């Protein structure tokens, strides 16, 4: 809503113009309404907990509005995080503020939608049927992105990211 009020254009158009097109995130879209891209992986969730996940691909994810309306690939998400952590997305004043944020746990800062620790910058996200983890390792300069088309099993992606980082350190 802030983006729309300040820019005078829709959230979707702003993100497309100022990020997707500007940084050549060619495999990223802002989903508009309930239109599902043909090549989207089916999304699953075991709502009734019977051990058989149901297909939730066609759910209207507007319940999380901008938090669940961007559809992307692991490589575009990694590219985005690399641009973010390198300081290429924002001016120097904004880049300086990014790492201040608010302490949400011991030695964990939350700022501009990302968690910032001594060794990592990133975030995870879930909408029904999908989960993602994106993390930049500040020590090694490596970015890891893991996408899953099942929600409710988020610990698996987090564990995978942690194991990969252990191998790289």
ChimeraX attribute file (.defattr): number of C-alpha atoms within 10 A of each C-alpha:
attribute: neighborCount
match mode: 1-to-1
recipient: residues
	/A:1	9
	/A:2	8
	/A:3	13
	/A:4	13
	/A:5	10
	/A:6	8
	/A:7	12
	/A:8	10
	/A:9	12
	/A:10	13
	/A:11	16
	/A:12	17
	/A:13	14
	/A:14	16
	/A:15	17
	/A:16	17
	/A:17	11
	/A:18	11
	/A:19	15
	/A:20	19
	/A:21	13
	/A:22	10
	/A:23	16
	/A:24	12
	/A:25	18
	/A:26	11
	/A:27	13
	/A:28	19
	/A:29	18
	/A:30	18
	/A:31	18
	/A:32	11
	/A:33	11
	/A:34	12
	/A:35	9
	/A:36	14
	/A:37	10
	/A:38	7
	/A:39	6
	/A:40	12
	/A:41	12
	/A:42	14
	/A:43	21
	/A:44	20
	/A:45	22
	/A:46	18
	/A:47	14
	/A:48	9
	/A:49	10
	/A:50	8
	/A:51	9
	/A:52	11
	/A:53	17
	/A:54	16
	/A:55	16
	/A:56	20
	/A:57	18
	/A:58	12
	/A:59	14
	/A:60	16
	/A:61	17
	/A:62	15
	/A:63	11
	/A:64	11
	/A:65	12
	/A:66	14
	/A:67	13
	/A:68	18
	/A:69	20
	/A:70	14
	/A:71	15
	/A:72	16
	/A:73	17
	/A:74	17
	/A:75	16
	/A:76	19
	/A:77	24
	/A:78	19
	/A:79	16
	/A:80	20
	/A:81	23
	/A:82	18
	/A:83	14
	/A:84	17
	/A:85	18
	/A:86	12
	/A:87	15
	/A:88	13
	/A:89	17
	/A:90	13
	/A:91	9
	/A:92	11
	/A:93	8
	/A:94	12
	/A:95	16
	/A:96	11
	/A:97	11
	/A:98	20
	/A:99	17
	/A:100	13
	/A:101	16
	/A:102	13
	/A:103	14
	/A:104	11
	/A:105	9
	/A:106	7
	/A:107	9
	/A:108	16
	/A:109	20
	/A:110	20
	/A:111	17
	/A:112	14
	/A:113	12
	/A:114	19
	/A:115	20
	/A:116	25
	/A:117	18
	/A:118	11
	/A:119	12
	/A:120	20
	/A:121	23
	/A:122	21
	/A:123	17
	/A:124	18
	/A:125	14
	/A:126	18
	/A:127	22
	/A:128	21
	/A:129	23
	/A:130	23
	/A:131	20
	/A:132	21
	/A:133	21
	/A:134	24
	/A:135	27
	/A:136	23
	/A:137	19
	/A:138	15
	/A:139	11
	/A:140	12
	/A:141	12
	/A:142	14
	/A:143	22
	/A:144	20
	/A:145	23
	/A:146	20
	/A:147	17
	/A:148	18
	/A:149	21
	/A:150	23
	/A:151	22
	/A:152	18
	/A:153	14
	/A:154	17
	/A:155	10
	/A:156	12
	/A:157	19
	/A:158	16
	/A:159	11
	/A:160	15
	/A:161	18
	/A:162	13
	/A:163	11
	/A:164	11
	/A:165	17
	/A:166	9
	/A:167	7
	/A:168	10
	/A:169	8
